[in-house]
Amino acid sequence: SQQGEEDPQALSIQEGENATMNCSYKTSINNLQWYRQNSGRGLVHLILIRSNEREKHSGRLRVTLDTSKKSSSLLITASRAADTASYFCATDQGGKLIFGQGTELSVKP
Amino acid sequence: DTGVSQDPRHKITKRGQNVTFRCDPISEHNRLYWYRQTLGQGPEFLTYFQNEAQLEKSRLLSDRFSAERPKGSFSTLEIQRTEQGDSAMYLCASSFPNRDGYTFGSGTRLTVV
């Protein structure tokens, strides 16, 4: 069953703007990960944040984790048309990842 | 090693037929996972292996589904007596436990007609 719930389900922005996606989950986790999926392709790992971390950066990506609220956010700064994809959060539970339903991001040039 | 390979990329089969998919993980990874994804949804966990041992199988997985990883390297996923509801993308991934992320293959798209 799906664990993470993502918000919004779809997001459309202009190139250069920032995109923020949110993820909520229900149970205790070891870590939370974000993945990107281009249409019809496999998923690509973006970033992992452990349960004892609050914020992590990787290039134009910034992830936050609030374990008290069981929520995470992914911020993509200065978006590009190539960022158009679906983004999924996934929680590590007992050795396997449980994925949310994803946010579909469209970046218009 | 160029990543996780899945074969075939696409499979069209008639209802009631058996199908088998293959996954070749990254050779250094000891964990291998199978997921199923339908349009507009996130990947749904099916099963995973550590080396050749199958550690967990989703309760949602019917007895028509079976997976093997005989020598702790490649894995196969077999679906017997396929149904239209089995139409989906089947994704394989591999990883080291407790390290950064999974590496996914490009998936096998199954269409049952």
Chai-1 contact restraints between the chains, C-beta under 6 A:
chainA,res_idxA,chainB,res_idxB,connection_type,confidence,min_distance_angstrom,max_distance_angstrom,comment,restraint_id
A,Q2,B,G42,contact,1.0,0.0,6.0,A-B,restraint_1
A,Q33,B,G101,contact,1.0,0.0,6.0,A-B,restraint_2
A,R41,B,S106,contact,1.0,0.0,6.0,A-B,restraint_3
A,G42,B,F104,contact,1.0,0.0,6.0,A-B,restraint_4
A,G42,B,G105,contact,1.0,0.0,6.0,A-B,restraint_5
A,G42,B,S106,contact,1.0,0.0,6.0,A-B,restraint_6
A,G42,B,G107,contact,1.0,0.0,6.0,A-B,restraint_7
A,L43,B,F104,contact,1.0,0.0,6.0,A-B,restraint_8
A,H45,B,G101,contact,1.0,0.0,6.0,A-B,restraint_9
A,L48,B,D100,contact,1.0,0.0,6.0,A-B,restraint_10
A,L48,B,G101,contact,1.0,0.0,6.0,A-B,restraint_11
A,F88,B,G42,contact,1.0,0.0,6.0,A-B,restraint_12
A,K96,B,F45,contact,1.0,0.0,6.0,A-B,restraint_13
A,K96,B,Y48,contact,1.0,0.0,6.0,A-B,restraint_14
A,F99,B,G42,contact,1.0,0.0,6.0,A-B,restraint_15
A,F99,B,P43,contact,1.0,0.0,6.0,A-B,restraint_16
A,G100,B,G42,contact,1.0,0.0,6.0,A-B,restraint_17
A,Q101,B,Q41,contact,1.0,0.0,6.0,A-B,restraint_18
A,Q101,B,G42,contact,1.0,0.0,6.0,A-B,restraint_19
A,G102,B,G42,contact,1.0,0.0,6.0,A-B,restraint_20
